[in-house]
Amino acid sequence: MTTTANTTGTRDAVVHEGRKSPRAFLDHARREAEERGLYDTLVVDMDCHHYESGAYREIAPYIDNPAIRRIFESYSLPAIQTSILPGNLGDRNVAGRIRGEQIDVVEHPPGADGMHPVAWSLLRSMRDMAIDYSILFPTPMLVLGVTPQPELEVGLARAYNRWLLKNVLPESDAIKTMLYLPLSDPDASASFIEEFADAPGVLGFLVTCVRYQPIHENRFMKVFAALDERKLPLAFHSAPNWGERSFEQMNRFIGVHALGFPFYAMVQMTNLIYNGIPERFPNIRFAFMEAGVAWLPFMVGRLDNEYRLRSSEAPLLTKMPGDYIRDFYYTSQPIEHFDKPEHMEMIFELFDGENRLLYSSDYPHQDFDLPSTITDLSFLSEEGKRKILGGNAAALFGLPDVKLQERHPGLFANGA
Amino acid sequence: MEMQVIEYRIGRAEGIVEGDGVLAELDGLEVGVFRVKGKLVAYENRCRHQGGPVCTGEVLGKYEQVLAPDKTVLAERFSGERLHIVCPWHGWEYDLETGQCAVDPGIRLRSLDVVERDGDVFVLA
């Protein structure tokens, strides 16, 4: 059939001042959410971030160690990033092609009405993405686990946790966290659980995957025991690390980024399962974060096969490794794309994705995922989508079904 | 079949320079209008990935590696022939001339017809 255009009139378009002129970075996210009815569904973002580097001056007073405190009180940000904290080499933004937005503490934004800037910015991005709860995490601290100075990891982590609980979480019941455990010091980690487990807004604890402390060692059992006693979730948050010896062979960050997240998650998961940690501590609900889902069928097949061949090396197991994998939780971002939906459907089946996957955005990082990445999975039922978007997380953490608009109606007013 | 369209006046043609464009709103529809190889093209401002504001992104030459006859890499460069527009959300790249996704030509930006008349540029929507 041929279609012909019949011009019915002429109007003036509204031309913007500059094509790349500053616009709200998530302008389009609201439209995507509205088109999919996401403002009528509970959405829990299991993994979002801010750049705590913008808040070092605020965090410094919470640091107990006087030498470390002095550094964070007085050094410039570049000095801290280059000479104090582990670096994280790799151009995230592809030579400036990606225009990320940093949720940073720079100055109090206009209209913040006294709300802490981190919370103020976060609530706005939540509104635009139709997110009702955000589980908030830091950014540079994701590789703090490779510092050769355990006292730095402990000192900064304790200070950051206290600062977050005092300044950001109280601003909204929609903002939660899983607090950082400095695993280089298991005694300190156990004390963190003691100090922070009952704090408002704390849903559990976090271990960063990029580290070289083998979690199976006896010295870490007190940490797992403390979590098990309190029936708390423990998440393993991954990251890329170009400093990894094998990754030094890669000349582009694309390779490091592609493999790094699942690689470190695989190491932690393998140690966790083969050393029977879930058997020893059955009350801990484990989660793996920011490695996507495509690695999971590999882990099921590979760990199961090796266990069949070498079961005496994993004597504590009472079931197949794949069964433990289907007991764990996973955050969705960065969810992979397959041209054939049935391939992703198979992956979901292998790890019980409908019941174990937890939507996450990873906003404002450069590969963030909108909730549409879940609603647009054609093989999922509507019930399955609702579970992954928020139902699974709500059940795991006991979150009441309260929409962001109910908590913060002013956020949704014109001009907010 | 007849489709009713409105001509939206974007502005003077000389206001859209080679290798760049303007962002305009046509009764709620956002479009980017660009000049590429002298020709005017228009696309809906909506990335096919997750709906990001693609037409507000960087316009760069396609990045190329030049190989020597022995297949070693001689040089790297931005193409002088082929321009890409890059979505600022996640970096998806599209051929600016055709709207095709750089890595999956089966995916395209939604294009709109552009008309130049008496020195003015119009997009039909």
Interface residues (C-beta under 8 A of the other chain):
Chain A: M1 T2 T3 T4 A5 N6 T7 T8 G9 T10 R11 D12 A13 V14 V15 H16 G18 R19 K20 S21 R23 D27 H28 A29 R31 E32 N93 V94 G96 R97 I98 R99 Q366 D367 F368 D369 L370 S372 T373
Chain B: M1 E2 M3 Q4 V5 I6 E7 Y8 R9 I10 G11 D20 G21 V22 L23 A24 E25 L26 D27 V31 G32 R46 Q50 G51 G52 P53 C55 T56 G57 E58 L60 V86 P88 W89 H90 G91 E93 D113 F122 V123 L124
